């Protein structure tokens, strides 16, 4: 009976009470996509995974720009943070499984803005890539970029690319620095990885601009990496404790992308967002970017 009431409560929540946004399979080009008062795209249908565990794997080539052991540990901690969220009725049904490393010949070296065919090109469907040598044609302000591949409303591929070519990261320092907290950035990207879009909520980790909120940035790395109530509501709505396992879809493959926050000025109010679209010749792709 309790589980039934939990599901019923989720279904009865008024749409305008949910400030978080979900990635959709919209075919429009941002910033021309219609949005609601929360900045959420209203065209298309929300996408999500239909089975667990959700895979991720590191590219074997790794990175020479960061301490690799610390970088991998931070990525694993970011996935763990999202799957450990407690919802009404129990822990979220979201969980992840790390797969063997992706060999160099499995990484085509393509940035998400390039024209590639996602999983159909031979690229492993789930990967974490450090871009040490080139960030391609992506926004140089972007700290990282997440690309989702989906069929219909089912996510079938996801890739996180980290801008180690042009961005400086740090790991555990609470001291003032021009570098960006690596784990906070990756935790934001994992939010995109599971189908959550940028949020206008100033305390949300899914806000498009890194360090946009002075209180988040001035009170140490713990708060920088923290999920807000809205972030937790997002994961509990997408992946509640009793989410049924839906059958796979045979609809055509499509791809959408969302990038992490760009470095921003520390202000007490939310910053404006700049949404940029990258359209591939083989398919349409949606890219969210943030500027100062």
PyMOL commands that set and color helices and strands:
alter all, ss='L'
color gray80, all
select helices_A, chain A and resi 2-12+15-17+68-83+104-106+118-121+182-193+214-217+221-224+229-238
alter helices_A, ss='H'
color red, helices_A
select strands_A, chain A and resi 54-56+86-87+90-91+96-98+126-130+144-151+154-162+169-170+180-181+209-210+253-259+262-263+287-288
alter strands_A, ss='S'
color yellow, strands_A
deselect
rebuild
show_as cartoon
